[in-house]
Amino acid sequence: MKTENLPKWNLADLYDGVESAEYTALKQELIELTDRFAEEARNGTLRSTYPAGWLEACLELYNRLGDSYEELDAFVSMWYTTSTTDQAALAELNSLEELGLAVQAAEVSFKNSVAEIADRLPEIFKTKPALAEYRFFLEEQLFFQQHQMSEREESLAADLMRSGGNAWGRLFQAVSSTASADWVENASNEPAGKGSVGKKTCEKKTVTELRGMAFDPDRSVRHRAWLKELEAVEQVEIPLAAAMNGVKGSTVSLSRRRGYESVLEKSVQQARISRATLEALIGVMEESLPVFRDYLSGKARLLSLERLSFYDLFAPVAGQTGTKSGTKSSFMPERWSYSAARDFILTHFRSFSAELADFADAAFKKGWIDAQPRAGKVGGAYCITLPVTGETRVMCNFSGNFGDVKTIAHELGHAYHHHVLRDAPHLFRQYPMTLAETASIFAESVVIDGALQAAGPEEKLPIVEKLLQDSTQVIVDILSRFKFESAVLERRERGELSPEELKRLMLEVQTATYGDALNADELHPYMWAVKPHYYSPELAFYNFPYAFGQLFGLGLYNRYVQEGSAFLPVYRNVLLSTGKGSAVEVTRAAGFDIESPEFWRSGIAALKGRVDEFLKLVPGT
């Protein structure tokens, strides 16, 4: 794996720089479309005399400028997130933000104008049935219009956000992607051998690289990487705390000015769920904690530990049953090559759907995946779409563990979702955070379940454990993040939080969720400093949607298991509908009541079954 060349994006395949004719033409088109949309949104004469025609014209322009802006923003975001030290990338990002101010101003005008004809919408839908498809979108616009400041205030807020919340978010990206610590290869305290000068080789490792070492089978390596990660983040804790305060301060101030009861109220609406749905979900996550603590205790026994430490959460367990000591799994090698990961994913995608497999195969062959970890590249993974080009791209940091394989499958699920929606108008492709995880979790499930069906007894253990490892992150760790963000926002109302307070809050929520399943002396006080989802001022609480997506995706997959290929068109229709209604409506069409705790308990029950299966494989259980 070390000698394998991991793929990097060639952005010139899309646009040969921001000075290229194609890029500058698209940028000019965005400017012109924005001006026309803004003019049309304020066209009171047409709005009052022919509201149906006015609305049709506005939506047509809105869709076109949305495609243009999304394309430009995706290209520059790809450039910047893989090269955060490139000043040209940052400059173009700032240039796009400048254009985005005009887009946001036009959107504010559009919402106000829609509010003026709200009572005429039922008649408009009768006159032009095609516009009725936008019913949910327009109702959502009316909700946000009620929480909108004046046009001048919204314009000022958008302008200040560039040097406020968004700038703090970029500071986090720049600092976190370059933070590093010295890594001594020969770190043993043993005296140098005879004839050796005892010289140690030292290199810098970024936080992203150190986090990847949490999957190392050697506990001493994991422990040292964890210590080095804490050391690296400690060196930059002050600017990262400042970024957290800047982002959350912007969020709190704007939510108050816009008349929301809380930041959470806006997040619930952005997720397109009801408060009853969130309360049911969080309540079931709380009551499920003992299930995951049983798994963590079983993993500790498997690793011959009294209790896991935080750096053991991702430890591989291959070969730990003791039934076939030294046997290497053909399904779960300790270290994966990128090519092996590709073949594994494609094999199991094809068992579900030829369309999904063919799409993923094309993504691999066309170089749509940037998998190489490197300095200046942000950590984590994401999928991004380029609607004008008609393609998607995946960013990840491949280090050779099975988690990376699962991550690629996850992001390709997102990419497939974009592929299914590629011909839909821009406004119908804007699905909420909750439903955004549907296809990704489903894709993961296809790969995991396919591997389990083909695996022998010895090979099942690491597969089941990996599934539970990730499920624990999505339920237990996500719950800790929800609690942490709630506490931070509540305290940010009163003033700024110091690095010490942020660390204390993080340890408190980790103790509350992981309980005694983890060593209280070796938790991770800096998780707030390595998770990018905290640093988006317009997107708070980007945590519970993962739990929603996990359990909803499992629910869909369980239906597929029961119904077989007959479920494929149902699944595709679910993906097609994700941008056209609330999560409650979309999931109800699939046969689920997400406002009921029983729905969420059914998902937890499926995971408990996996825990029971895992514990049976643990010696001495």
N, C-alpha and C positions, 0 to 999 in steps of 0.2 A: 504494500500500500504506500510506503514511503517513497518509492520510486515512480509511482504512477502520477502522470500529469493530470491534475484536476482541472476541469474546464472553468474558463472565465468568459464572461460576456465579451463579445466584440460589438460595442455600441455603434461602430461605423456601419454595421449591417442595417441599422435602423436609420440613422442620420449621420452624415459625415461631418459632425460637429455642429455647433449652434450657428455657425456662419454659413452653413450649406444652403443652397437655394431652396431645398425641400423644407428645411426647418424654418427658415425665415419666412417662406410663403405661408406656412401653417400658422406661424405667429401673427402675421399680418391678417390672415383670415379670422383669427380669434378676435383681434382688435375690432375688425369691421362687424363681425357678428355680435359682439358685445354692445357696440354702439347702436346697432339696429334693434337689438333686444331691449335695451334701455329705452330707446325712443318709443318702441311699440308698447312697452309696459306702461308708459305714461300717457298713451294715446287715449285721452278721455272721451274724445268725440266718437271714435269707432267703438270703444268699450260700451258707451251708453246707447248707441244706435244699433249696433250689430254685435252684441257680446259674444255670440258663438263664433263669428268670424275672427273677432279680436283674440279670443282664447286659442283658437286653432293656430293663428299666426304666431302667437307668443310661444306656444308649446313647440312648434316646429323650429323656431329659432333657439329655444332653450336646449333642445336635443342636439342641435348642430354645434352650438358653442360649447356644450358640455363635452362632446366628443373631442373637440379641438383642444380644450384646456386639459382634459384627462390625458390625452396623448402627450402633450408637451410636458406636463407635470410628471408623468410616468418616466419619460426619457431622462429628465434632469434628476429626478429622485434616484433612478438607477445609477446614474453617474456619481452623484454625491455620496450615496450610502456605501458605494464600493471604493470611494476615494475622498474621505472627509477632509483631507488636508489640501485638496485641490481648490485653490482660490477661484479659478475660473468657474468651477461647478457651483461654488457658493454664490458667485456673482450672478450667474444665470438663474439660480434659485430665487435670488432677490428680485431679479427682473420679472420673473413670472409672478411673484407675490405682488408686485406693483400692478401688473395686469389684472391679477385676481381681485384687487380692490374695486375696480370698475365692474367686474362680474358680480361681486357681492352687493354693490350698490344697486345694480339692476335687479338682483334677486329681491332685495328689500322692497323696491318699487313694485315689483310683480306681486309680492305677497299682499301689499296694501291694496293694489288694484283688484286682486281676486276677492279680498274682503268686501270691496264695494259692490260686487255682483254676486255675493254668496247666496242671496235669496233667489237668484235667477238660474242657479246651476241646475236644478232639476229639469227646468224647461230646456236648457241648453243641451242636456244629455238626451232629451227626446228629439230635439232638432237635428243633432249630430251624434248618432249612436257611437261613433268611433271615439268621441271625447269621453264617453262614459267609462272607458277603460282607465281614464286618469282620475276617476272619482277618489280613490284612496289618496293618491298623491296630492290632490287639491285639498282634501280634508286635512291632511297633514300640514300643508302650507298654511291653512287657516289657524291651526293650533299654534304653530310657531309665530304667526303674525300677532297673535294675542300676547306673545312674550317677546315682542320686538320693541326696541326703543324708536325714537324718531329717526327719520332718514339721516339727519345730520349727525345724531349721536351714533348711529350704526356705522356711518362712514368713518367717523373719528375712531370708533372702537376697532374697526378693521385695519385702519392705518396704524394705530398704536400697537396692534397685535404683532405687527412685523418686527418692531423693536422691543416687544414685550414677551408674551407667551411663546410665540413661534421662535424667537431668538433664543430664549431659554432652552427650548427643546433642541435646537441645533447645538447649543453649548453642550448639552448632555451627550448628543451623538459624537461630537468631536472629542470630548474628554474621555468618554467611556471606550471609544474605539481605539484610542491610542494609549490608554493607561497600561502600564506594564511593570514587571518586576524581574529582577535578575534570577535566572534559573541555572543552578549549578548542576551539571550533568553527573559529576562524581561527587555526590553529596554525602557519601558515607563518612562516618566518623572513624572508620577503620584506618589504621596507619597504612601508608603507601607500602606496596610490596617491595621486596628486595630489588634494588637496581632502578626503582622508580623514583622520580623526583617529587612525586606526590602532587603534581600540578593538576588543578581542577579546571575544566572547561566551563565557561560561563556564557550564557546568551540571554537576551531579553525575551520574555514571553508576554504576550498581551493577555488581558483579562479574558478575552474570547478563547484564546488557546488554553489558558489555565482552566477555564470552565469545562472545556472539552476533555480535560484529563480526569474529570470526575467519573468517567466511564472506564478508567484504567483498572485492570484486574488486580493490580498490586495496591494494597491498602496504604502502604507507606508512600506511594506516589500520589494517591488521592489526597492523603492527609497533607503532604507537603504542598501540593497544588492549591489546596484550600487555604493553607496558611499564606501562601504567596499571593493568592487572589485577594485576601483580606488586606495584606500589606500593600498591594498595588492600589486598591480602592481607597485605603486610608490616606494615601498620599494626595488624592484628589477629592476627598470627602467634602471640603469646603465649597469648591465650585459646583459639585453635584448637588449639595444641599441647597445652594443658592438657586440652581436650576429648578429643583423641586418646589421651592418656595415661590419662585417667579411664575411657574406654570400654574400651580394651585392657587396663587394669589389672583392671577388673571381670571381663572375659572370662577372663583368665589365672587369676585367683584362683578363680573358680567352676569352671572346668574342672579345676583341680588338686583342689579339694575334692570334686568329683564323680567323681574317679577316672579321668578320661580320660588317655590317653597324651599327648595334645596337643590344642590347640584344633582342629586340622585333623581329628582323629578325629570330633569331634562334627559338624563341618561336612559331612564326607563322609556321615554318617548322615542329617543333615537334608536333604541333597541327594538322598537315597535312591539312592545309587550305591555301588559297591564301590571299595575302594582300587585294585584292578586297573584299573577304569575311569578313575579320576583319573590314575593313572600313565601309562596309554596316551594319554589326552587331552593331558596336559602334555608328554609326550615328543614327540608329533607336532607340537604347537604350537612347540616348540623347534626341531625340524628343518625347520619350514616358514618360518622367518624369512628365509632368502634370497629366497624367492618375493616376500614383501612389500617387501623392500628393493629388489628389481628394479623393482617398481611405483613406489616412492617416488623412485627415481633417474630413472625415466621421467617422472614428474610434474615433477621439477626441470628436466629438459630442456625440457619443454613450457612451463614458466614462465620459460625462459631464465635459470635459476639453476644455479650450480655444485652446490649442495646445498640442500635444504629446511631451513628453520628450523622450530621447533615451531609458530609462528604461521602457517606455510604449509600445514599438514596439511589444513586445511579450505578452502583457497583454491579458488574456482570455476575451472573450466577452459573454460567455454563460449567458442567462437570462437577457440580457441588452435591449431587445426590449420593455420591459414593457408590453407586451401583456399577458404574463402568469407569473407574478411575483412569484418567488420562485419555479417554476416548474423545475425539473431536467431532463435534456435530457438523454434519454436512449442511444443515439448515442454518445453524447459528454459529458461525466461526467467531473466534474471539475478536479478530480484526477483519473488517470488510474492505475489499477493494471497491472502488467506484463502479467498475464494470460488473462486479458480482451483485452489487446493490441494484444496478439497472436491470440486470437479467431477472433477479428475484422479483422486483416490482412488476415488470412486464408480464412475467409468467402468471402471476396471481391476478393482475388486472384483466388478463385475457380470459381467465376462468369466469369472470363476471360479465364482461362486455367487450366485444371486439372494438366497438367505437372508442371506449376508454383506453384500451391497450394501444390502438393505432395512434390515438392522439398523443399519449405519453411517449410512444416510440419516436414520433416526429419531434417532440420536445427535446429528447435526448440527442437525436441525430442533427437537429438544426442548431444546437448550441444554445438553447434557451435557458439553461441552468448554469448559474455561477456558483460553483461549489468550493472554490479554493479559499481557505482562511488566510488572511494577510493583514498586515498593519494598515490602518486607515479604513478598513472595511468594518461596518457595524456588525455586532453579533446577532444571533438569532436567525430567523428565516422569514421570508414573505413571498407572496405572489403578486404580480402587478400586471395590469392589462393595458394594451395599447390599441384602443378601439379604431383609430384611423388606419393603422397598419394591419389590424385584424389579428394580432398575435398576443401572446402572454409571455412573461418571463418569471423565473423562479430564482430567488437568492437563498442560499443556505451556507453553512460552514461545515463541510464534511471532514470528520476526523477518524472515521473508520469504525464507529460503533453502531450497533443495531438501531439506536435512537436516531442516528442520522439517516438510516434507511427509511425508517418510519416517517421522519420529517419530510424527506423527498416525496414519499407517497402522499403525505398530508398536503403538501403544497401543490402537487400535481392534481389533487382533488379540487383544490381551489381553481387551478388553471382550467380543468375540465368544466367547472361551473361557468367560467367566463366563456368557454368555447360553446357551451349549449346556448348561452344568451347572446352570442356574437351578433345576431341579426336583429336583436331587440333594440328599440330606441334607448338613448342614454338614460332617460328617467326611469325606465323599467329595469335597468341594470344596477340601480342603486339600492341594493338590498341591505337590511340592517345587520349589525354585528352578530346578533343571535343566529340568524339564518346563514350568515357568511361561513359558519363552521360546518354546515350540513354536509356538503360534498367532500370536504377534507376528512372529517371523521369517518364518513362512509368509506372513502378510499382506504384509510388506515385499516378499517375493519375487514375489508376485502383481503388485504395483504396478510393481516394477522390470522384471520380464520383459515385462509388457504394454507398457510404454513402449518397451522395446528392440525389440520386434517391430514397432511402428508407426513407429519412428524411421528417418530417412534416415541416410546415412553421417555427415554433419556433426552430426546430433543425437545419435548414439550415444555420441560421446566423453564428454560430461559425465555421461551416464547410467551408463555403465560405470565412469567414474572415481568417481562418487558411491558406487556399490556397493562398489568397492575401498576407498574412503576409510573407509566404515563397517566393512568387513570387517577392515581394518587395525586399527581401534580394538578390535574384538571379539577379534582374535587377538593382535596385537602389544602393544597397550596393556594389554589384560586380563592378558597374561602379565607385563608389568611390574608391574601392580597385585598380582598373586599373589605375585611375588617380594618386592615391597615389604612387603606385609602379613606374609609369612612372617618377614622380617627384623625388622620392628617387634615382632611378638609374641615372637620369640626374645630380643630385647634388653629388652623390657618385663619379662621375668622377672627381670632384674637391677636394674632401676630405671627412672626416668622418662627420656624422650628430650627433648632440647632442640629448639627450632625448627631450629637449625643442623644437628643430627644428622638430623632428619626430611628436611630439604632435601638433605643429602648422600646419604642413602639413595635418595631419589627420583631424583636425577641418576644414581646408579650403575645403578639398574634400567633407566632410560630408555636409557642408553648400552649396557647389555647386550642390550636387545631391539631397539631401533631401529638400533643399530650406527652405521656411518659414513654411513647414509642421511640423518641429520639433522646439522645444524651443532652441534657439541658446545658451542659458546659461547652458543647460543640455544635451550636446552631449557626445561623448565618445572619448576622446583624446588618449586612449590607445588601440584602436582596432588593431593597428600594433603589440601590444605585446601579443595578445591572439589568433591570427590567425596563425596556423602552416604553411600555404601555402607560407608565405613570406620567409621561412627559408630553402629552398632547393636550393643549388647553381647551380644545373644542370637543374632546372625546374622553371625558372622565369615565371611570369605572369600566375600563376595558379589561374586565376580569370575569364577571359572572357570565358574559356571553359564551365563554369557552365551556363552562359547565353545561350551559343550555345546549350548545352544539354537540357536546359529547353524548349527552343522554338522548337528545332528539335523533342524532345520527345513529346511535345504537338501536333506537326504536325502529327507524327505517330499515336498518340492516336486518333486524330480527324478522320484520315482515318479508324481506327478500328471502331469508332462509326458509320461511314457511311457504311462500308462494312461488319461489323460483323465478324463471325467466318472465313469467306473467307480470312480475312486479316492475320490470324495466321501464315500460312506458309510464307507470305511475310515478316512479322515481324521477324520470326526466321531466314530467309535468310539474312536480314539486319544485325542481330547480328553476323551471321557466316562470313559476309564479312568485318566486321569492322577492321580486321587486314590485309586485302589484298589490300587496295587501299587508296587513299587520301579521305578526308572527302567530297570533291567536288564530286568525283566519286561515293562513297557509297551513298550519299544523292541523287544524280541524278538518281541512280537506283531505289530509292524509289519515284521518281517523283518530286523532289524539286530542285530549283535553288538557292543555298545558296549565290551566288555572287550578287543576286538581292535584293535590299532593300525591295521589295514587299513581298518576302518570310518572312522576319523578321517582317514586318508590319502585316502580317496575324496572326502571333503568338501573337503579342501585341493586335491585335483586339480581339482575343479570351479572353485575360486577361481583356481588357476593358469591354467586356460583363459581366465578373464576377464582375468588379467594379460597373457597373450599377446595377447588381442584388443585390449587397451588399448595395448600397446606398438606394435602394427601401425599404430595411428592417430597415434602420436607422430612428427612429422617428424624425419628423420635417424636413426631407429632401424632 
